[in-house]
Amino acid sequence: MRPLFFPAMAIATLTLTGCASAPNDPTLTLQTHKTPAQYAECVVPKLQGSALHPTVSQTQRSYRIVVPSKVAADNVLEAYKAQGGGKVFLYERHLLASSFVPSSFERAAQECL
């Protein structure tokens, strides 16, 4: 029983390391020629079409789109004004099994560039 304890602890530690990644670092950073408003107008219907329920807030220079998650932290998409268009930051917490293929959240973000 004792020889199985250490490998199990090592696997558990490695699995939890992915959950403890820095929450303030974006998962993906994208550049677009669209303004933040144009980008939000494109991505919100795509998220709604994927059965996600986004909440949109805006400031003078940015749009923030939040999609609630039942299992992890909320997924967030932020679009800021930048030279020549906008800069998009994607904050998404992946489940271990789904981290190998793009989620519908990430696909919508990339389709609207």
ROFI-927203 format. One line per 8 residues: their letters; for each residue y, z, x of N, C-alpha, C. Coordinates in nm, 3 decimals, decimal comma. Each point is the difference from the previous one (the first is absolute). Layout:
BEGIN
A) Y:Z:X:Y:Z:X:Y:Z:X | ...
! end
This chain:
BEGIN
MRPLFFPA) -0,119:0,000:0,082:0,119:0,000:-0,082:0,126:0,000:0,087 | -0,002:0,076:0,107:0,116:0,011:0,088:0,038:-0,133:0,066 | -0,096:-0,085:0,044:0,037:-0,127:0,063:0,073:-0,094:-0,097 | -0,021:0,010:-0,128:0,068:-0,086:-0,097:0,142:0,050:-0,031 | 0,029:0,125:0,028:0,130:0,057:-0,033:0,114:-0,065:0,078 | -0,017:-0,018:0,129:0,107:-0,053:0,084:0,032:-0,146:-0,030 | -0,101:-0,089:-0,016:0,034:-0,138:-0,038:0,067:-0,007:-0,138 | -0,043:0,084:-0,092:0,061:0,001:-0,133:0,146:0,045:0,009
MAIATLTL) 0,027:0,097:0,083:0,139:0,047:0,017:0,085:-0,108:0,066 | -0,056:-0,073:0,095:0,074:-0,107:0,067:0,035:-0,110:-0,099 | -0,094:-0,037:-0,085:0,026:-0,104:-0,101:0,105:0,048:-0,099 | -0,009:0,123:-0,044:0,099:0,055:-0,093:0,139:0,002:0,062 | 0,008:0,035:0,127:0,130:0,003:0,068:0,060:-0,139:0,011 | -0,081:-0,099:0,035:0,049:-0,137:0,011:0,042:-0,055:-0,136 | -0,074:0,034:-0,103:0,035:-0,046:-0,135:0,132:0,059:-0,045 | 0,022:0,126:0,026:0,124:0,065:-0,042:0,119:-0,041:0,085
TGCASAPN) -0,024:-0,051:0,119:0,109:-0,045:0,086:0,076:-0,114:-0,067 | -0,068:-0,089:-0,068:0,066:-0,109:-0,072:0,088:0,052:-0,112 | -0,039:0,109:-0,063:0,080:0,058:-0,108:0,123:0,071:0,054 | -0,005:0,040:0,126:0,110:0,077:0,056:0,099:-0,087:0,077 | -0,004:-0,131:-0,022:0,094:-0,086:0,070:0,141:0,031:-0,044 | 0,095:-0,034:0,081:0,140:0,033:-0,029:0,045:-0,062:-0,131 | 0,039:0,080:-0,098:0,036:-0,052:-0,132:0,131:-0,078:0,000 | 0,081:0,013:0,101:0,128:-0,069:0,003:-0,004:-0,134:0,071
DPTLTLQT) -0,114:-0,034:0,058:-0,013:-0,129:0,066:-0,046:-0,104:-0,102 | 0,069:-0,114:-0,008:-0,044:-0,101:-0,096:-0,135:-0,060:0,039 | -0,079:-0,031:-0,101:-0,128:-0,065:0,021:0,022:-0,144:0,046 | 0,105:-0,062:-0,053:0,029:-0,139:0,029:0,151:-0,022:-0,009 | 0,056:-0,078:0,092:0,141:-0,036:-0,003:0,009:-0,152:-0,008 | 0,076:-0,049:-0,097:0,010:-0,143:-0,024:0,146:-0,044:0,000 | 0,023:-0,126:0,030:0,134:-0,060:-0,002:-0,001:-0,107:-0,108 | 0,107:-0,008:-0,080:0,009:-0,101:-0,105:0,138:-0,065:0,002
HKTPAQYA) 0,008:-0,122:-0,051:0,129:-0,068:-0,012:0,069:0,039:-0,131 | -0,071:0,071:-0,088:0,056:0,041:-0,128:0,083:0,128:0,015 | 0,093:0,018:-0,093:0,075:0,125:-0,006:-0,093:0,107:-0,058 | 0,032:0,127:0,016:-0,083:0,104:-0,060:-0,017:-0,017:-0,152 | 0,106:-0,041:-0,069:-0,008:-0,019:-0,145:-0,097:-0,114:-0,034 | 0,010:-0,112:0,070:-0,090:-0,113:-0,025:-0,145:0,038:0,030 | -0,019:0,075:0,106:-0,134:0,043:0,037:-0,059:0,091:-0,108 | 0,078:0,095:-0,047:-0,046:0,093:-0,104:-0,032:-0,076:-0,129
ECVVPKLQ) 0,082:-0,100:-0,034:-0,025:-0,080:-0,120:-0,131:-0,077:0,010 | -0,042:-0,034:0,119:-0,126:-0,071:0,021:-0,119:0,097:-0,001 | 0,012:0,112:0,070:-0,117:0,086:0,023:-0,034:0,088:-0,121 | 0,097:0,043:-0,077:-0,028:0,091:-0,112:-0,092:-0,066:-0,104 | 0,025:-0,124:-0,045:-0,094:-0,061:-0,095:-0,141:-0,018:0,058 | -0,010:-0,027:0,129:-0,132:-0,015:0,062:-0,075:0,133:-0,002 | 0,070:0,108:0,027:-0,064:0,132:-0,004:-0,041:0,035:-0,142 | 0,085:-0,031:-0,097:-0,035:0,026:-0,140:-0,119:-0,084:-0,043
GSALHPTV) -0,009:-0,123:0,050:-0,113:-0,088:-0,031:-0,130:0,050:0,060 | 0,008:0,082:0,102:-0,120:0,058:0,063:-0,032:0,136:-0,060 | 0,055:0,028:-0,117:-0,023:0,127:-0,071:0,054:0,121:0,075 | 0,100:-0,022:0,084:0,068:0,111:0,067:0,129:0,028:-0,078 | 0,049:0,121:0,008:0,117:0,039:-0,079:0,114:0,041:0,093 | 0,076:-0,099:0,050:0,106:0,031:0,095:0,123:0,063:-0,065 | 0,065:0,085:0,076:0,129:0,057:-0,038:0,100:-0,051:0,103 | 0,111:-0,056:-0,048:0,098:-0,061:0,089:0,128:0,083:0,000
SQTQRSYR) 0,052:0,024:0,121:0,132:0,062:0,013:0,077:-0,083:0,102 | 0,131:0,002:-0,010:0,080:-0,080:0,091:0,123:0,075:0,047 | 0,045:-0,040:0,118:0,127:0,045:0,053:0,082:-0,124:0,028 | 0,111:0,016:0,062:0,086:-0,114:0,029:-0,065:-0,097:0,098 | -0,084:0,051:0,090:-0,058:-0,085:0,104:-0,152:-0,016:-0,009 | -0,065:0,066:-0,094:-0,146:-0,004:0,001:-0,061:0,017:-0,139 | -0,128:-0,035:-0,007:-0,083:0,024:-0,118:-0,122:0,078:0,046 | -0,041:0,095:-0,083:-0,119:0,081:0,029:-0,094:-0,013:-0,119
IVVPSKVA) -0,121:-0,046:0,026:-0,100:-0,018:-0,105:-0,115:0,095:0,030 | -0,028:0,088:-0,096:-0,104:0,101:0,018:-0,112:-0,026:-0,100 | -0,122:-0,005:0,050:-0,118:-0,017:-0,085:-0,083:0,127:0,013 | -0,013:0,076:-0,109:-0,076:0,125:0,008:-0,147:-0,024:0,029 | -0,060:0,093:0,072:-0,141:-0,006:0,034:-0,069:0,124:-0,053 | -0,120:-0,017:-0,054:-0,076:0,114:-0,053:-0,074:0,075:0,109 | -0,026:-0,068:0,113:-0,083:0,060:0,103:0,074:0,039:0,127 | 0,107:-0,069:0,031:0,071:0,026:0,126:0,150:0,010:-0,029
ADNVLEAY) 0,078:0,001:0,105:0,146:0,002:-0,017:0,044:-0,130:-0,066 | 0,113:0,002:-0,067:0,052:-0,119:-0,066:0,023:-0,111:0,101 | -0,020:-0,123:-0,043:0,029:-0,117:0,083:0,146:-0,037:-0,021 | 0,069:-0,031:0,108:0,144:-0,026:-0,006:0,030:-0,131:0,071 | 0,091:-0,077:-0,061:0,049:-0,124:0,058:0,151:0,010:0,003 | 0,060:-0,013:0,117:0,145:0,008:0,013:0,052:-0,131:0,056 | 0,099:-0,056:-0,067:0,062:-0,126:0,046:0,146:0,030:0,030 | 0,043:-0,029:0,123:0,136:0,026:0,045:0,070:-0,129:0,034
KAQGGGKV) 0,131:-0,002:-0,014:0,080:-0,113:0,046:-0,012:-0,010:0,150 | -0,015:-0,123:0,047:-0,004:-0,024:0,144:0,067:-0,134:0,026 | 0,026:-0,026:0,124:0,063:-0,127:0,035:-0,093:-0,115:-0,039 | 0,051:-0,092:-0,079:-0,078:-0,116:-0,042:-0,097:0,028:-0,113 | 0,015:0,110:-0,071:-0,089:0,029:-0,112:-0,029:0,147:-0,014 | -0,126:0,037:0,017:-0,036:0,140:-0,018:-0,116:0,040:0,089 | -0,017:0,129:0,013:-0,110:0,058:0,075:-0,077:0,088:-0,097 | -0,132:-0,013:0,000:-0,086:0,070:-0,096:-0,091:0,095:0,076
FLYERHLL) -0,006:0,123:-0,047:-0,088:0,102:0,058:-0,102:0,040:-0,106 | -0,126:-0,007:0,036:-0,109:0,033:-0,091:-0,063:0,130:0,048 | -0,009:0,097:-0,089:-0,065:0,128:0,029:-0,118:0,012:-0,096 | -0,119:-0,015:0,054:-0,120:0,002:-0,084:-0,106:0,086:0,064 | -0,060:0,086:-0,077:-0,109:0,084:0,049:-0,131:-0,063:-0,046 | -0,079:-0,048:0,095:-0,126:-0,066:-0,030:-0,112:0,102:-0,014 | -0,091:-0,028:-0,092:-0,125:0,073:-0,002:-0,087:-0,060:0,109 | -0,091:0,076:0,054:-0,080:-0,046:0,114:-0,074:-0,130:-0,032
ASSFVPSS) -0,057:-0,011:-0,119:-0,080:-0,117:-0,033:0,086:-0,125:-0,020 | 0,125:0,016:-0,039:0,081:-0,117:-0,034:0,097:-0,041:0,109 | -0,011:0,057:0,118:0,098:-0,029:0,104:-0,028:-0,132:0,074 | -0,107:-0,070:-0,035:-0,035:-0,122:0,072:0,054:-0,127:-0,068 | 0,032:0,007:-0,127:0,056:-0,115:-0,072:0,135:0,040:-0,056 | 0,094:-0,094:-0,010:0,131:0,035:-0,055:-0,012:0,043:-0,147 | 0,073:0,102:-0,035:0,002:0,047:-0,139:0,088:-0,091:-0,083 | -0,006:0,016:-0,131:0,088:-0,079:-0,088:0,146:0,035:0,026
FERAAQEC) 0,026:0,122:0,043:0,135:0,044:0,035:0,051:-0,079:0,122 | -0,081:-0,008:0,103:0,038:-0,073:0,121:0,008:-0,151:-0,026 | -0,092:-0,053:-0,079:0,003:-0,144:-0,032:0,128:-0,037:-0,073 | 0,040:0,081:-0,098:0,124:-0,026:-0,074:0,120:0,003:0,094 | 0,001:0,095:0,093:0,110:0,010:0,096:0,010:-0,124:0,087 | -0,114:-0,053:0,043:0,002:-0,116:0,088:0,026:-0,131:-0,074 | -0,045:-0,010:-0,125:0,020:-0,122:-0,078:0,148:-0,025:-0,031 | 0,079:0,103:-0,001:0,141:-0,012:-0,038:0,094:-0,023:0,119
L) -0,053:-0,016:0,117:0,086:-0,022:0,115:0,072:-0,131:-0,015
! end
